[in-house]
Amino acid sequence: QVQLVESGGGVVQPGRSLRLSCAASGFIFSNFAMHWVRQAPGKGLEWVAVILFDGSNKYYAESVKDRFTISRDNSQNTLYLEMNNLRAEDTAVYYCARSLSGWLHDAFEIWGQGTMVTVSS
Amino acid sequence: IQLTQSPSFLSASIGDRVTITCRASQDIRSDLAWYQQKPGKAPKLLIYAASTLQSDVPSRFSGSGSGTEFTLTISSLQPEDFATYSCLQVFSSLCTFGQGTKLEIK
């Protein structure tokens, strides 16, 4: 069935880096734009980044721009989020989500179960 | 683009009709979606393009609006509907969510 599975979360010290992965299955991964969304404990949802179906364009929330990098490997059906210079305020559950299409301006249809990232010394 | 949901908290009873509003800081056409989220779970898409019901979502859910004002209506609350609801704008390349509305049992 259609599925997204995140991995790579954990506890990391401020200023360090972490890479999240999202393994896709059950659909043609290369046809769809992909997003990262996060949710701090007890807070609302925050969009983080998007990458188009072919990786040609990427966009980031201001809060993570220049620190986070979204990428994808369509041959491996995998989405990534490289997070550098992590801050305490980056502590959250990170979800990957599949768009309704390969482009922007479409809702996020399929979500993973999330992976927790805790930034703490 | 900022999205402001109202109310932030809503207390209602089984069978009630409830409406949640999402206001955008600028015109976003119909590029708005609604999500339901239960504790410890990923969000679930209910409505996209402001008023299109996602497949397998019960017909008691409906969405309306365009431009800057949008509503999510649940026509007759069921026990499984008590959750947090969030709107999402996808008009901009930089998407944003509303702050969420927590729907609780009265």
Chai-1 contact restraints between the chains, C-beta under 6 A:
chainA,res_idxA,chainB,res_idxB,connection_type,confidence,min_distance_angstrom,max_distance_angstrom,comment,restraint_id
A,G44,B,Q99,contact,1.0,0.0,6.0,A-B,restraint_1
A,G44,B,G100,contact,1.0,0.0,6.0,A-B,restraint_2
A,L45,B,S86,contact,1.0,0.0,6.0,A-B,restraint_3
A,L45,B,F97,contact,1.0,0.0,6.0,A-B,restraint_4
A,W47,B,C95,contact,1.0,0.0,6.0,A-B,restraint_5
A,Y59,B,S93,contact,1.0,0.0,6.0,A-B,restraint_6
A,Y59,B,L94,contact,1.0,0.0,6.0,A-B,restraint_7
A,Y95,B,A42,contact,1.0,0.0,6.0,A-B,restraint_8
A,L104,B,S93,contact,1.0,0.0,6.0,A-B,restraint_9
A,H105,B,D31,contact,1.0,0.0,6.0,A-B,restraint_10
A,H105,B,V90,contact,1.0,0.0,6.0,A-B,restraint_11
A,A107,B,A33,contact,1.0,0.0,6.0,A-B,restraint_12
A,A107,B,L45,contact,1.0,0.0,6.0,A-B,restraint_13
A,A107,B,Y48,contact,1.0,0.0,6.0,A-B,restraint_14
A,E109,B,L45,contact,1.0,0.0,6.0,A-B,restraint_15
A,W111,B,A42,contact,1.0,0.0,6.0,A-B,restraint_16
A,W111,B,P43,contact,1.0,0.0,6.0,A-B,restraint_17
